[in-house]
Amino acid sequence: MNSKFLTAIAAIFAIGALSLPTFADESFEPISGVDVLNATATLAAVGETSRLRFRLENFSSADMTLIGVRSEKAVSGAIIVSDGEGGRSEAPQLLIKEEETLDFETSHIWLELRELKTTLKNGQSLPFELIFRTGALPGRAHVHAATH
């Protein structure tokens, strides 16, 4: 086969592999220049879903692509976007531009930790990790009842 054709096929597979959000046992490099501020998580029982809300400041020297969230206290996580009319969808990734702040405290974008392994009670602290294409960022959320 033609080497250009093989290179193109390899590139397509590489791009597809990069977009897969399967990272349960993967380790990532730490991220610097990005901060999680005012993180909160909603109360939830075992098997339920908790919403994570926070502000994410990207003061790194590059755009960052968020591909997921995980916690040792949940089976899975997701990036959720609301359409403003009661509908919502799961986003496979989210771009955070260099020198910008993304507000996950609004009513139209949040993260979810799904199928909790333990009950989250008022006043507890919930460790989580934001997964980017280039690394991971640990965070800690204060658990309390939902405000909206």
C-alpha positions as CSV (number, residue, x, y, z in Angstrom):
1,M,0.0,0.0,0.0
2,N,1.0,3.6,-0.5
3,S,2.8,5.0,2.6
4,K,0.7,8.3,2.5
5,F,-2.4,6.2,2.6
6,L,-1.1,4.2,5.6
7,T,-0.1,7.5,7.3
8,A,-3.6,8.9,6.8
9,I,-5.2,5.8,8.2
10,A,-2.9,5.8,11.2
11,A,-3.8,9.5,11.8
12,I,-7.5,8.8,11.7
13,F,-7.2,6.1,14.3
14,A,-5.0,8.3,16.5
15,I,-7.5,11.1,16.4
16,G,-10.3,8.6,17.2
17,A,-8.4,7.2,20.1
18,L,-7.7,10.7,21.5
19,S,-11.4,11.4,21.6
20,L,-12.3,8.3,23.7
21,P,-13.2,9.3,27.3
22,T,-12.2,5.9,28.8
23,F,-9.7,6.8,31.5
24,A,-10.7,4.8,34.5
25,D,-7.2,3.3,35.2
26,E,-5.1,5.8,33.2
27,S,-2.8,8.2,34.9
28,F,-2.2,11.8,33.7
29,E,0.4,14.4,34.1
30,P,-0.5,17.2,36.6
31,I,-1.7,20.5,35.1
32,S,-0.2,23.8,36.2
33,G,-1.6,27.3,35.6
34,V,-5.2,26.1,36.0
35,D,-7.2,26.5,39.2
36,V,-10.5,25.2,40.5
37,L,-12.4,27.8,42.7
38,N,-15.4,27.6,45.0
39,A,-16.2,23.9,44.2
40,T,-19.4,22.5,45.5
41,A,-21.2,19.1,45.1
42,T,-24.8,18.4,45.8
43,L,-26.1,15.9,48.4
44,A,-26.7,12.4,47.0
45,A,-27.2,8.9,48.2
46,V,-25.4,5.7,47.0
47,G,-26.2,5.0,43.4
48,E,-27.4,8.6,42.7
49,T,-25.7,11.5,40.9
50,S,-24.1,14.6,42.4
51,R,-23.6,17.9,40.5
52,L,-20.3,19.6,40.7
53,R,-20.2,23.4,40.3
54,F,-17.1,25.6,40.4
55,R,-15.1,28.2,38.5
56,L,-12.2,27.1,36.4
57,E,-9.4,29.6,35.7
58,N,-7.0,28.8,32.9
59,F,-4.0,31.0,33.4
60,S,-1.7,28.6,31.6
61,S,-0.1,29.5,28.3
62,A,-2.4,27.3,26.2
63,D,-6.0,26.4,25.5
64,M,-7.1,23.4,27.6
65,T,-9.6,20.7,26.5
66,L,-11.6,19.1,29.4
67,I,-12.5,15.5,28.5
68,G,-14.0,14.4,31.8
69,V,-14.2,14.2,35.6
70,R,-13.7,11.3,37.9
71,S,-13.7,10.5,41.6
72,E,-12.9,7.5,43.7
73,K,-16.4,8.0,45.2
74,A,-18.3,7.6,41.9
75,V,-18.5,5.0,39.1
76,S,-18.4,7.6,36.3
77,G,-18.5,11.3,35.5
78,A,-19.9,13.6,32.7
79,I,-19.8,17.1,31.3
80,I,-23.4,18.3,31.0
81,V,-24.8,21.3,28.9
82,S,-28.3,22.6,29.2
83,D,-30.1,24.0,26.2
84,G,-32.0,26.5,28.4
85,E,-35.4,25.0,27.7
86,G,-35.3,22.0,30.0
87,G,-33.2,19.8,27.7
88,R,-29.7,18.7,28.4
89,S,-26.9,16.8,26.7
90,E,-23.6,15.2,27.6
91,A,-20.6,16.9,26.0
92,P,-17.6,14.8,25.0
93,Q,-15.3,17.6,25.7
94,L,-15.1,21.3,26.5
95,L,-12.5,23.9,25.4
96,I,-11.2,26.4,28.0
97,K,-9.4,29.1,26.2
98,E,-6.0,30.4,27.4
99,E,-6.3,33.3,30.0
100,E,-10.1,32.7,30.4
101,T,-12.4,31.5,33.2
102,L,-15.2,29.0,32.6
103,D,-18.0,29.3,35.1
104,F,-19.5,25.8,36.0
105,E,-21.6,27.6,38.6
106,T,-24.2,28.8,36.1
107,S,-27.4,26.9,35.4
108,H,-26.4,25.8,31.9
109,I,-23.2,23.9,32.4
110,W,-22.0,21.6,35.1
111,L,-20.2,18.3,35.8
112,E,-21.8,15.2,37.2
113,L,-20.4,12.4,39.3
114,R,-22.7,9.4,38.6
115,E,-23.5,6.2,40.5
116,L,-22.0,7.3,43.8
117,K,-20.3,4.6,45.8
118,T,-21.0,6.4,49.1
119,T,-23.6,8.8,50.4
120,L,-22.6,12.5,50.2
121,K,-23.8,14.3,53.3
122,N,-23.9,18.0,54.1
123,G,-20.5,19.4,55.2
124,Q,-18.4,16.6,53.7
125,S,-15.6,17.1,51.3
126,L,-15.6,15.3,47.9
127,P,-12.3,14.7,46.1
128,F,-12.5,14.7,42.3
129,E,-10.1,15.0,39.3
130,L,-10.7,17.0,36.1
131,I,-9.3,15.1,33.1
132,F,-7.8,17.2,30.3
133,R,-6.2,16.0,27.0
134,T,-2.8,17.0,28.4
135,G,-3.2,16.0,32.1
136,A,-5.2,16.0,35.2
137,L,-6.1,18.5,37.9
138,P,-7.2,17.4,41.4
139,G,-10.0,19.3,43.1
140,R,-12.1,19.1,46.3
141,A,-15.7,20.1,46.6
142,H,-17.7,21.0,49.7
143,V,-21.0,19.0,49.8
144,H,-24.3,20.8,50.5
145,A,-27.9,21.0,49.2
146,A,-28.5,22.3,45.7
147,T,-29.2,26.0,45.4
148,H,-30.9,25.9,41.9
